[in-house]
Amino acid sequence: MTDVQTDVVRWDRCGDGILRIELQRPPANALGLPILEGIHAALDAADLAGDVSVVIISSGIPGFFAAGADIKLMASVDADGFERYGDALRAMIERVASAGRITIAAVEGVALGGGLELAAACTLRVAGRDARFGVPEVKLGLIPGAAGTQRLPRLIGRSHALDLILTGRQMKAEEAHAIGLVDRLVEPGSAFDEALAIATTLRRSSHPALLAAIRAVDAAGALPLAEGNAFERAEIRALFETGEGREGIAAFLDKRRPDFA
């Protein structure tokens, strides 16, 4: 896969099986239709390549990860157009969340509204210490509309989610890290480097095992303990039966690096 870009989204390989998607829509990476289409194009390229298991989403605009929905577009449409735009934004974010690969948001600057919802849809979030997070939609007479009211409580709990949603305030990166919205906090300007280090580590493990772990952890929030244990049991048996577990065990005993599928 060669370096490719649309007018506002660039994507390129940054390691074996690792794809970087960089948002580049001045001045603030508003998530208008060009960015939505560009992210879809980047994910299409990842699908076509066939071996991309980790995607890093970052920004090429200083001070902004993504400032949220395209307000100018929203102001220019009727209710049907507004709904269509919201559906398109949700579809892109849901594709990021359910692409069958690990996604890492490398956040520098502000991630607001749809920008925070995009980051929240990723598997992991790395942020520079000067990053800011918020969902200010109530200040526009709206609410978060790209699963913000659904993912934030799952990530940080009801109280923290309501604090952000009802006040519309911007949360500093240190606080976001303390409540679990940010997984790793790094010095400003180094979020992508840390995300790449994580991605490189993940590539050494079995991708089916990583996805099974995510499914099992997600099941913990939806199932009673006994059913969750049964779900975990089924996942680990499947890994053993398909050869991933057998290869990992054999490699450990042989003192060699495993050859995962």
Contacts in CASP RR format, 6 or more apart in sequence:
PFRMAT RR
TARGET T0000
AUTHOR 0000-0000-0000
METHOD contacts of the structure
MODEL  1
MTDVQTDVVRWDRCGDGILRIELQRPPANALGLPILEGIHAALDAADLAG
DVSVVIISSGIPGFFAAGADIKLMASVDADGFERYGDALRAMIERVASAG
RITIAAVEGVALGGGLELAAACTLRVAGRDARFGVPEVKLGLIPGAAGTQ
RLPRLIGRSHALDLILTGRQMKAEEAHAIGLVDRLVEPGSAFDEALAIAT
TLRRSSHPALLAAIRAVDAAGALPLAEGNAFERAEIRALFETGEGREGIA
AFLDKRRPDFA
1 12 0 8 1.000
1 13 0 8 1.000
1 19 0 8 1.000
1 45 0 8 1.000
1 49 0 8 1.000
1 52 0 8 1.000
2 12 0 8 1.000
3 10 0 8 1.000
3 11 0 8 1.000
3 12 0 8 1.000
3 13 0 8 1.000
4 10 0 8 1.000
4 11 0 8 1.000
4 12 0 8 1.000
4 41 0 8 1.000
4 42 0 8 1.000
4 45 0 8 1.000
5 11 0 8 1.000
5 24 0 8 1.000
6 34 0 8 1.000
6 37 0 8 1.000
6 38 0 8 1.000
6 41 0 8 1.000
7 25 0 8 1.000
7 34 0 8 1.000
8 23 0 8 1.000
8 24 0 8 1.000
8 25 0 8 1.000
8 34 0 8 1.000
8 35 0 8 1.000
8 38 0 8 1.000
9 21 0 8 1.000
9 22 0 8 1.000
9 23 0 8 1.000
9 24 0 8 1.000
9 25 0 8 1.000
9 34 0 8 1.000
9 35 0 8 1.000
9 38 0 8 1.000
9 39 0 8 1.000
9 41 0 8 1.000
9 42 0 8 1.000
10 21 0 8 1.000
10 22 0 8 1.000
10 24 0 8 1.000
11 19 0 8 1.000
11 20 0 8 1.000
11 21 0 8 1.000
11 22 0 8 1.000
11 41 0 8 1.000
11 42 0 8 1.000
11 45 0 8 1.000
11 46 0 8 1.000
12 19 0 8 1.000
12 20 0 8 1.000
12 22 0 8 1.000
13 19 0 8 1.000
13 20 0 8 1.000
14 20 0 8 1.000
14 56 0 8 1.000
14 196 0 8 1.000
14 199 0 8 1.000
15 196 0 8 1.000
15 199 0 8 1.000
15 200 0 8 1.000
15 203 0 8 1.000
16 203 0 8 1.000
17 51 0 8 1.000
17 52 0 8 1.000
17 53 0 8 1.000
17 54 0 8 1.000
17 203 0 8 1.000
18 52 0 8 1.000
18 53 0 8 1.000
18 54 0 8 1.000
18 55 0 8 1.000
18 56 0 8 1.000
18 196 0 8 1.000
18 199 0 8 1.000
18 200 0 8 1.000
18 203 0 8 1.000
19 42 0 8 1.000
19 45 0 8 1.000
19 46 0 8 1.000
19 49 0 8 1.000
19 52 0 8 1.000
19 54 0 8 1.000
19 55 0 8 1.000
19 56 0 8 1.000
20 55 0 8 1.000
20 56 0 8 1.000
20 57 0 8 1.000
20 58 0 8 1.000
20 192 0 8 1.000
20 196 0 8 1.000
21 39 0 8 1.000
21 42 0 8 1.000
21 43 0 8 1.000
21 55 0 8 1.000
21 56 0 8 1.000
21 57 0 8 1.000
21 58 0 8 1.000
22 57 0 8 1.000
22 58 0 8 1.000
22 59 0 8 1.000
22 60 0 8 1.000
23 29 0 8 1.000
23 35 0 8 1.000
23 39 0 8 1.000
23 57 0 8 1.000
23 58 0 8 1.000
23 59 0 8 1.000
23 60 0 8 1.000
23 61 0 8 1.000
23 65 0 8 1.000
23 66 0 8 1.000
24 59 0 8 1.000
24 60 0 8 1.000
24 61 0 8 1.000
25 32 0 8 1.000
25 34 0 8 1.000
25 35 0 8 1.000
25 61 0 8 1.000
26 61 0 8 1.000
27 61 0 8 1.000
27 64 0 8 1.000
28 61 0 8 1.000
28 64 0 8 1.000
28 66 0 8 1.000
28 67 0 8 1.000
28 68 0 8 1.000
28 110 0 8 1.000
29 35 0 8 1.000
29 59 0 8 1.000
29 61 0 8 1.000
29 64 0 8 1.000
29 65 0 8 1.000
29 66 0 8 1.000
29 67 0 8 1.000
29 68 0 8 1.000
29 115 0 8 1.000
30 66 0 8 1.000
30 67 0 8 1.000
30 68 0 8 1.000
30 69 0 8 1.000
30 70 0 8 1.000
30 71 0 8 1.000
30 72 0 8 1.000
31 66 0 8 1.000
31 68 0 8 1.000
31 69 0 8 1.000
31 70 0 8 1.000
31 89 0 8 1.000
31 92 0 8 1.000
31 114 0 8 1.000
31 115 0 8 1.000
31 118 0 8 1.000
32 69 0 8 1.000
32 70 0 8 1.000
32 73 0 8 1.000
32 85 0 8 1.000
32 89 0 8 1.000
33 70 0 8 1.000
33 73 0 8 1.000
33 85 0 8 1.000
33 88 0 8 1.000
35 66 0 8 1.000
36 88 0 8 1.000
36 89 0 8 1.000
36 91 0 8 1.000
36 92 0 8 1.000
39 57 0 8 1.000
39 92 0 8 1.000
39 95 0 8 1.000
39 96 0 8 1.000
40 92 0 8 1.000
40 95 0 8 1.000
42 55 0 8 1.000
43 55 0 8 1.000
43 95 0 8 1.000
43 96 0 8 1.000
43 99 0 8 1.000
46 52 0 8 1.000
46 55 0 8 1.000
46 99 0 8 1.000
46 101 0 8 1.000
52 101 0 8 1.000
53 101 0 8 1.000
53 102 0 8 1.000
53 202 0 8 1.000
53 203 0 8 1.000
53 207 0 8 1.000
53 210 0 8 1.000
54 101 0 8 1.000
54 102 0 8 1.000
54 103 0 8 1.000
54 104 0 8 1.000
54 199 0 8 1.000
54 202 0 8 1.000
54 203 0 8 1.000
55 96 0 8 1.000
55 99 0 8 1.000
55 101 0 8 1.000
55 102 0 8 1.000
55 103 0 8 1.000
55 104 0 8 1.000
56 103 0 8 1.000
56 104 0 8 1.000
56 105 0 8 1.000
56 106 0 8 1.000
56 192 0 8 1.000
56 195 0 8 1.000
56 196 0 8 1.000
56 199 0 8 1.000
57 96 0 8 1.000
57 103 0 8 1.000
57 104 0 8 1.000
57 105 0 8 1.000
57 106 0 8 1.000
57 118 0 8 1.000
57 119 0 8 1.000
57 122 0 8 1.000
58 65 0 8 1.000
58 105 0 8 1.000
58 106 0 8 1.000
58 108 0 8 1.000
58 191 0 8 1.000
58 192 0 8 1.000
58 195 0 8 1.000
59 65 0 8 1.000
59 66 0 8 1.000
59 106 0 8 1.000
59 107 0 8 1.000
59 108 0 8 1.000
59 109 0 8 1.000
62 108 0 8 1.000
63 108 0 8 1.000
63 109 0 8 1.000
63 110 0 8 1.000
64 109 0 8 1.000
64 110 0 8 1.000
65 105 0 8 1.000
65 107 0 8 1.000
65 108 0 8 1.000
65 109 0 8 1.000
65 110 0 8 1.000
65 111 0 8 1.000
65 115 0 8 1.000
65 119 0 8 1.000
65 131 0 8 1.000
66 111 0 8 1.000
66 112 0 8 1.000
66 114 0 8 1.000
66 115 0 8 1.000
66 118 0 8 1.000
67 110 0 8 1.000
67 112 0 8 1.000
67 113 0 8 1.000
67 115 0 8 1.000
68 112 0 8 1.000
68 113 0 8 1.000
68 114 0 8 1.000
68 115 0 8 1.000
68 116 0 8 1.000
69 85 0 8 1.000
69 86 0 8 1.000
69 89 0 8 1.000
69 113 0 8 1.000
69 114 0 8 1.000
69 146 0 8 1.000
70 85 0 8 1.000
71 140 0 8 1.000
73 85 0 8 1.000
74 82 0 8 1.000
74 85 0 8 1.000
77 84 0 8 1.000
77 85 0 8 1.000
86 145 0 8 1.000
86 146 0 8 1.000
89 114 0 8 1.000
89 145 0 8 1.000
89 146 0 8 1.000
90 145 0 8 1.000
90 146 0 8 1.000
90 147 0 8 1.000
92 118 0 8 1.000
93 114 0 8 1.000
93 117 0 8 1.000
93 118 0 8 1.000
93 121 0 8 1.000
93 146 0 8 1.000
93 147 0 8 1.000
94 121 0 8 1.000
94 147 0 8 1.000
96 103 0 8 1.000
96 118 0 8 1.000
96 121 0 8 1.000
96 122 0 8 1.000
97 103 0 8 1.000
97 121 0 8 1.000
97 122 0 8 1.000
100 211 0 8 1.000
101 207 0 8 1.000
102 123 0 8 1.000
102 124 0 8 1.000
102 199 0 8 1.000
102 202 0 8 1.000
102 210 0 8 1.000
102 214 0 8 1.000
103 121 0 8 1.000
103 122 0 8 1.000
103 123 0 8 1.000
103 124 0 8 1.000
104 122 0 8 1.000
104 123 0 8 1.000
104 124 0 8 1.000
104 125 0 8 1.000
104 126 0 8 1.000
104 195 0 8 1.000
104 198 0 8 1.000
104 199 0 8 1.000
105 111 0 8 1.000
105 118 0 8 1.000
105 119 0 8 1.000
105 122 0 8 1.000
105 124 0 8 1.000
105 125 0 8 1.000
105 126 0 8 1.000
105 195 0 8 1.000
106 126 0 8 1.000
106 127 0 8 1.000
106 191 0 8 1.000
106 192 0 8 1.000
106 194 0 8 1.000
106 195 0 8 1.000
107 119 0 8 1.000
107 125 0 8 1.000
107 126 0 8 1.000
107 127 0 8 1.000
107 128 0 8 1.000
107 131 0 8 1.000
107 133 0 8 1.000
107 173 0 8 1.000
107 182 0 8 1.000
107 191 0 8 1.000
108 127 0 8 1.000
108 128 0 8 1.000
108 130 0 8 1.000
108 131 0 8 1.000
108 188 0 8 1.000
108 189 0 8 1.000
108 191 0 8 1.000
108 192 0 8 1.000
109 128 0 8 1.000
109 130 0 8 1.000
109 131 0 8 1.000
109 132 0 8 1.000
110 131 0 8 1.000
110 132 0 8 1.000
110 133 0 8 1.000
110 134 0 8 1.000
110 170 0 8 1.000
111 118 0 8 1.000
111 119 0 8 1.000
111 131 0 8 1.000
111 132 0 8 1.000
111 133 0 8 1.000
111 134 0 8 1.000
112 132 0 8 1.000
112 133 0 8 1.000
112 134 0 8 1.000
112 135 0 8 1.000
112 136 0 8 1.000
112 170 0 8 1.000
113 134 0 8 1.000
113 135 0 8 1.000
113 136 0 8 1.000
113 137 0 8 1.000
113 144 0 8 1.000
113 146 0 8 1.000
114 135 0 8 1.000
114 144 0 8 1.000
114 145 0 8 1.000
114 146 0 8 1.000
114 148 0 8 1.000
116 133 0 8 1.000
116 134 0 8 1.000
116 135 0 8 1.000
116 148 0 8 1.000
117 135 0 8 1.000
117 144 0 8 1.000
117 145 0 8 1.000
117 146 0 8 1.000
117 147 0 8 1.000
117 148 0 8 1.000
117 151 0 8 1.000
118 146 0 8 1.000
119 125 0 8 1.000
119 133 0 8 1.000
120 147 0 8 1.000
120 148 0 8 1.000
120 151 0 8 1.000
120 152 0 8 1.000
120 155 0 8 1.000
120 181 0 8 1.000
121 147 0 8 1.000
121 151 0 8 1.000
123 214 0 8 1.000
124 183 0 8 1.000
124 184 0 8 1.000
124 195 0 8 1.000
124 198 0 8 1.000
125 181 0 8 1.000
125 182 0 8 1.000
125 183 0 8 1.000
125 184 0 8 1.000
126 182 0 8 1.000
126 183 0 8 1.000
126 184 0 8 1.000
126 185 0 8 1.000
126 186 0 8 1.000
126 191 0 8 1.000
126 194 0 8 1.000
126 195 0 8 1.000
126 198 0 8 1.000
127 133 0 8 1.000
127 173 0 8 1.000
127 176 0 8 1.000
127 177 0 8 1.000
127 182 0 8 1.000
127 184 0 8 1.000
127 185 0 8 1.000
127 186 0 8 1.000
127 191 0 8 1.000
128 173 0 8 1.000
128 185 0 8 1.000
128 186 0 8 1.000
128 187 0 8 1.000
128 188 0 8 1.000
128 189 0 8 1.000
128 190 0 8 1.000
128 191 0 8 1.000
129 173 0 8 1.000
129 174 0 8 1.000
129 185 0 8 1.000
129 186 0 8 1.000
129 187 0 8 1.000
129 188 0 8 1.000
130 173 0 8 1.000
130 188 0 8 1.000
131 172 0 8 1.000
131 173 0 8 1.000
131 176 0 8 1.000
131 182 0 8 1.000
131 191 0 8 1.000
132 170 0 8 1.000
132 171 0 8 1.000
132 172 0 8 1.000
132 173 0 8 1.000
133 164 0 8 1.000
133 170 0 8 1.000
133 171 0 8 1.000
133 173 0 8 1.000
133 176 0 8 1.000
133 181 0 8 1.000
133 182 0 8 1.000
134 164 0 8 1.000
134 168 0 8 1.000
134 169 0 8 1.000
134 170 0 8 1.000
134 171 0 8 1.000
135 144 0 8 1.000
135 148 0 8 1.000
135 152 0 8 1.000
135 164 0 8 1.000
135 165 0 8 1.000
135 168 0 8 1.000
136 168 0 8 1.000
136 169 0 8 1.000
136 170 0 8 1.000
137 143 0 8 1.000
137 144 0 8 1.000
137 145 0 8 1.000
137 165 0 8 1.000
137 168 0 8 1.000
138 165 0 8 1.000
138 166 0 8 1.000
138 167 0 8 1.000
138 168 0 8 1.000
139 168 0 8 1.000
143 149 0 8 1.000
143 165 0 8 1.000
144 152 0 8 1.000
144 165 0 8 1.000
148 165 0 8 1.000
149 161 0 8 1.000
149 165 0 8 1.000
152 160 0 8 1.000
152 161 0 8 1.000
152 164 0 8 1.000
152 165 0 8 1.000
152 181 0 8 1.000
153 161 0 8 1.000
154 221 0 8 1.000
155 161 0 8 1.000
155 180 0 8 1.000
155 181 0 8 1.000
156 179 0 8 1.000
156 180 0 8 1.000
156 181 0 8 1.000
160 179 0 8 1.000
160 181 0 8 1.000
163 169 0 8 1.000
164 171 0 8 1.000
171 181 0 8 1.000
173 182 0 8 1.000
173 185 0 8 1.000
174 185 0 8 1.000
176 182 0 8 1.000
177 183 0 8 1.000
177 184 0 8 1.000
177 185 0 8 1.000
184 194 0 8 1.000
184 198 0 8 1.000
186 193 0 8 1.000
186 194 0 8 1.000
202 210 0 8 1.000
204 257 0 8 1.000
205 260 0 8 1.000
206 239 0 8 1.000
206 244 0 8 1.000
206 245 0 8 1.000
206 247 0 8 1.000
206 248 0 8 1.000
206 258 0 8 1.000
206 260 0 8 1.000
206 261 0 8 1.000
207 260 0 8 1.000
207 261 0 8 1.000
208 239 0 8 1.000
208 242 0 8 1.000
208 244 0 8 1.000
208 260 0 8 1.000
208 261 0 8 1.000
209 239 0 8 1.000
209 244 0 8 1.000
209 245 0 8 1.000
209 260 0 8 1.000
212 235 0 8 1.000
212 236 0 8 1.000
212 238 0 8 1.000
212 239 0 8 1.000
215 231 0 8 1.000
215 235 0 8 1.000
216 228 0 8 1.000
216 231 0 8 1.000
216 232 0 8 1.000
216 235 0 8 1.000
219 227 0 8 1.000
219 228 0 8 1.000
219 231 0 8 1.000
219 232 0 8 1.000
220 228 0 8 1.000
223 231 0 8 1.000
239 245 0 8 1.000
240 246 0 8 1.000
244 260 0 8 1.000
244 261 0 8 1.000
247 258 0 8 1.000
247 259 0 8 1.000
247 260 0 8 1.000
248 258 0 8 1.000
248 260 0 8 1.000
250 258 0 8 1.000
251 257 0 8 1.000
251 258 0 8 1.000
251 259 0 8 1.000
252 258 0 8 1.000
END
